Amino acid sequence: MARNIMLVRCASADDVATISELGRRIHAETRFSAFDYNEQRVVKSMETIINIGQSAGTHCVLIAEDRLGSVAGILLGVIERHIFSDLPVASIMMYYVFPEKRMSGAGFKLLSTFRRWGENRSAFEMLRRHQQRLAG
């Protein structure tokens, strides 16, 4: 039996169409299904986050792939400062692992890569949105 190897990488501009396509599925499978899905907004947002935010080091778009290059999950992160402090806080904007890839190690790899990303930017704290601290 082949080992389930997961690789995590930063998204590039070449991934925008794939992220948008997968975003439709993520949208349908989460609480966000109550919202409309605006593909043009997703594409524009991903282009901005990848080309500007990721290049500036303020955002990350992490993609977990299996050894065949199939996307297993995605994580969007940001580092910002609260209005009352100069200390940087790394937050997860969106995190999703496809049901068929759960228990594959993709989630762990995405979260541990995000943690390293935040640590490399001297994050004082790392949060999931809605103020839940990441364990560790």
C-alpha positions as CSV (number, residue, x, y, z in Angstrom):
1,M,0.0,0.0,0.0
2,A,1.4,3.4,-1.0
3,R,1.9,5.9,1.7
4,N,-0.3,9.0,1.6
5,I,2.2,11.8,1.1
6,M,0.9,15.3,1.4
7,L,2.9,18.3,0.1
8,V,2.0,21.9,1.0
9,R,3.0,24.8,-1.2
10,C,2.1,28.5,-1.7
11,A,-0.4,29.1,-4.5
12,S,0.8,31.0,-7.6
13,A,-1.1,33.0,-10.1
14,D,-1.4,29.8,-12.2
15,D,-3.6,28.4,-9.4
16,V,-6.3,31.1,-9.5
17,A,-8.7,29.3,-11.9
18,T,-8.3,26.0,-9.9
19,I,-8.9,27.8,-6.6
20,S,-12.0,29.4,-8.0
21,E,-13.4,26.1,-9.3
22,L,-12.7,24.4,-6.0
23,G,-14.1,27.4,-4.2
24,R,-17.5,26.6,-5.7
25,R,-17.4,23.2,-4.1
26,I,-16.1,24.5,-0.7
27,H,-18.9,27.1,-0.8
28,A,-21.5,24.4,-1.4
29,E,-20.2,22.2,1.4
30,T,-19.9,24.8,4.2
31,R,-22.1,27.3,6.1
32,F,-21.3,29.8,3.3
33,S,-23.7,28.0,1.0
34,A,-26.4,30.4,2.2
35,F,-24.4,33.2,0.5
36,D,-24.4,33.7,-3.3
37,Y,-21.2,32.5,-5.0
38,N,-19.6,35.3,-7.0
39,E,-16.9,33.6,-9.1
40,Q,-15.6,36.9,-10.5
41,R,-15.1,38.2,-6.9
42,V,-13.3,35.0,-6.0
43,V,-11.0,35.3,-9.0
44,K,-10.2,39.0,-8.3
45,S,-9.7,38.4,-4.6
46,M,-7.3,35.4,-5.2
47,E,-5.4,37.4,-7.8
48,T,-5.0,40.3,-5.3
49,I,-4.1,38.0,-2.4
50,I,-1.6,36.0,-4.4
51,N,0.0,38.8,-6.4
52,I,0.1,41.5,-3.8
53,G,-0.6,40.1,-0.3
54,Q,1.4,37.0,-0.7
55,S,4.3,38.8,-2.3
56,A,4.3,41.4,0.5
57,G,4.2,38.7,3.1
58,T,0.9,39.8,4.6
59,H,-1.2,36.9,3.3
60,C,-0.6,33.3,2.4
61,V,-2.6,30.9,0.2
62,L,-1.5,27.4,1.1
63,I,-2.5,24.4,-1.0
64,A,-2.1,20.8,0.2
65,E,-1.7,18.2,-2.6
66,D,-1.3,14.5,-2.6
67,R,1.6,12.8,-4.4
68,L,-0.4,12.8,-7.7
69,G,-0.9,16.6,-7.5
70,S,-4.6,16.4,-6.6
71,V,-5.7,19.2,-4.3
72,A,-6.6,17.9,-0.8
73,G,-7.2,21.3,1.0
74,I,-6.5,25.0,1.1
75,L,-5.8,27.6,3.8
76,L,-5.9,31.4,3.4
77,G,-4.0,33.3,6.1
78,V,-3.3,36.9,7.0
79,I,-1.0,38.7,9.4
80,E,-2.2,42.0,10.7
81,R,-2.0,44.2,13.7
82,H,-5.0,45.1,16.0
83,I,-6.0,48.7,16.2
84,F,-4.7,48.9,19.7
85,S,-1.3,47.2,19.3
86,D,1.7,46.9,17.1
87,L,2.0,43.2,17.8
88,P,1.3,41.1,14.7
89,V,-1.4,38.4,14.8
90,A,-1.6,35.6,12.2
91,S,-5.2,34.6,11.5
92,I,-6.8,31.9,9.3
93,M,-9.3,33.5,7.0
94,M,-10.4,30.2,5.4
95,Y,-9.4,26.5,6.0
96,Y,-10.8,23.5,4.2
97,V,-9.9,19.9,3.6
98,F,-12.1,18.0,1.1
99,P,-14.0,15.2,2.8
100,E,-12.4,12.4,0.7
101,K,-8.9,13.7,1.8
102,R,-9.6,14.0,5.5
103,M,-7.4,11.9,7.8
104,S,-4.7,12.0,5.1
105,G,-2.5,14.4,7.0
106,A,-3.5,17.3,4.7
107,G,-5.1,19.3,7.6
108,F,-2.2,18.8,9.9
109,K,0.3,19.8,7.1
110,L,-1.7,23.0,6.3
111,L,-2.0,24.0,9.9
112,S,1.7,23.3,10.7
113,T,2.8,25.2,7.6
114,F,0.6,28.1,8.6
115,R,2.1,28.1,12.1
116,R,5.6,28.3,10.6
117,W,4.5,31.0,8.2
118,G,3.2,33.0,11.2
119,E,6.3,32.3,13.3
120,N,8.5,33.5,10.4
121,R,6.6,36.8,10.6
122,S,7.1,37.1,14.4
123,A,3.3,36.6,15.1
124,F,2.6,37.3,18.7
125,E,-0.5,35.2,18.5
126,M,-2.1,32.8,15.9
127,L,-5.8,32.6,15.6
128,R,-8.6,31.0,13.6
129,R,-11.2,33.6,12.8
130,H,-13.7,34.3,15.6
131,Q,-10.8,34.4,18.1
132,Q,-10.1,30.8,18.6
133,R,-6.4,30.3,19.5
134,L,-4.5,27.6,17.7
135,A,-3.3,24.9,20.1
136,G,0.4,24.6,20.7
